[in-house]
Amino acid sequence: MSLAGILGHPVGHSLSPIFQNAAFKECGLDVRYELWDTPPEALAGRVVSLRDPKYLGANVTIPHKVAVFPLLDELGGQAARAGAVNTIVNRGGRLYGFNTDGPGFVAALKNESSFDPAGKSILLVGAGGAARGIAFALAEARAAHISIVNRSPERALKLAADVAVTGAEVRAAAGEPDLSRYDCIVNCTSLGMRGGPAPGELPCAIGAARPGALAVDIVYTPAQTPFLTAAAAAGLKTLGGLPMLIYQGALAFELWTGVHAPVEVMFEAARKALAARESAAAR
Ligand code: NDP
């Protein structure tokens, strides 16, 4: 049997074992995906152990996405530009770091909302780790314009400057942006997340978006966030955070195995687990 897993601290809430194990089973692969709770002082030792042939690799989550860089042999895809690794692949004892968060976001837009970012104007609300991966992926997908607004403006300025190096048209928006200018508005903050800093708050006044715009929330617990509810009430198209989670996992699965990921099976397993959690939270 081969192993894969998620490195983070804490990782108990992660849905990845549920949908990755469903995918391995569906494809008849003898792989088990585990939760590897890894405090910072244990990270180096844990990553070294991944060179063993029994490991396909790992996912990496908070707080290790940046700290893991110097422990890897090579970076692939968008990892270097995005400044974060969320997937490690063991190839013959060498460790390769990738970032599938941003590409997973773009795949979710295209496959689940038929929205191709090429030529579109997109507003990111938030400038944390997730926004960073998304901004670089949108630049690579040839978005016409990317604006970034954040509670701490210096973080939006830094992200916009980093992404501008790719040649994309990107700027940090100051104050309350004019939402009617965008084809797509993305909540990349943790506002609305159950157990987060402000589960009932909206990241922006989404009702001011232009008719026909797409509102995307990358928060996936709860499935229906206040942002999505307000966007739907304003007649906008909406997309929740689960598709991004599934597609980043599907891309990692494909990097580890070379096998096409059974995305529908992964969705079904994750939806079932989320529904069980939501009914437990409602009790
Ligand atoms: P970070 O901690 O890196 O960034 C958090 C962001 O939220 C920052 O922009 C921060 O602003 C903003 N924020 C936090 N609290 C407030 C507040 N009270 N008011 C205004 N803004 C606030 O987190 P991540 O980028 O890693 O994750 C953000 C969210 O995205 C989380 O809910 C996470 O679960 C979700 N996520 C979903 C993924 C998916 O696959 N669907 C993948 C990754 C993340 P500031 O800079 O001012 O602190």
Boltz pocket constraint, residues with backbone or C-beta under 6 A from the ligand:
constraints:
  - pocket:
      binder: B
      contacts: [[A, 101], [A, 125], [A, 126], [A, 127], [A, 128], [A, 129], [A, 130], [A, 131], [A, 150], [A, 151], [A, 152], [A, 155], [A, 187], [A, 188], [A, 189], [A, 190], [A, 191], [A, 193], [A, 196], [A, 197], [A, 198], [A, 217], [A, 218], [A, 219], [A, 220], [A, 241], [A, 242], [A, 244], [A, 245], [A, 246], [A, 248]]
      max_distance: 6.0
